């Protein structure tokens, strides 16, 4: 993944660690479309791409409020 994309996004593992959850819980919510801070997309290879924009995630982690 290009460096810029990694810096602008947070991995499910990082988010999970910071909220005290198992990363698979976050990935499952993203796959189901029930994670309000990001999304998951199925790749042609069969794998998954998980995107959590860093700025809204940091705001949520700081305030506990979902950004608008």
N, C-alpha and C positions, 0 to 999 in steps of 0.2 A: 504494500500500500504506500502511495507517495507520502513523504514526510508531512506536507502541509495538511493532508487529510487526517493523519494521526494526531497532529497537534490541535486541530479544530474539533476533534471528536474524542469521546471517552469510551473505552472498551466496557463491555458488560462486566468483565472481571473487576476493573477498577471501581465502577459504580457499586457493584455488589460488595466489595471490600469496604467501601466507605459508608455503606448503610448497614453493614453487618449481615448480609444475606449470602446465600450460596449463588455463585454466578449462573448456575443452570436455572434458578428461579427467575432471574432477570431475562435470560435468553428465551425461556418458555413464554414469559409474558410478552416479549417482543414478537415472537413467532405468532402468538394468538392475537396480536393487535391490541392488547390491553395495557401496554406500557405507554404512559402519556408523554414521555420525554424523548422518544426515538422510534425507530422502526427496524424491522428485519425484512430482508428481501432474499428470495430464493435465487441462487445463481444457476446458470445453465449446467454447471458441473454437478449440481445436486447439493452443494454446500450452502451456507447462509452468510449473508453480509449483515452485520449489526451496526447501526449508526445511532449514536447518542451525541447530539451536538453539545460540546463542552460548556458553552456559556449558559444555556438554560439549565443544564445539569448542575453546574456550580451554584447558580442562583437558588435552585431547589435545595441543594445540600446546605447552603448558608441560611436560608430563610424557612425552609419546610413548606413553602408555598409554590405551587406550580406556576410557572410563568405564563402570561397570556399570549 
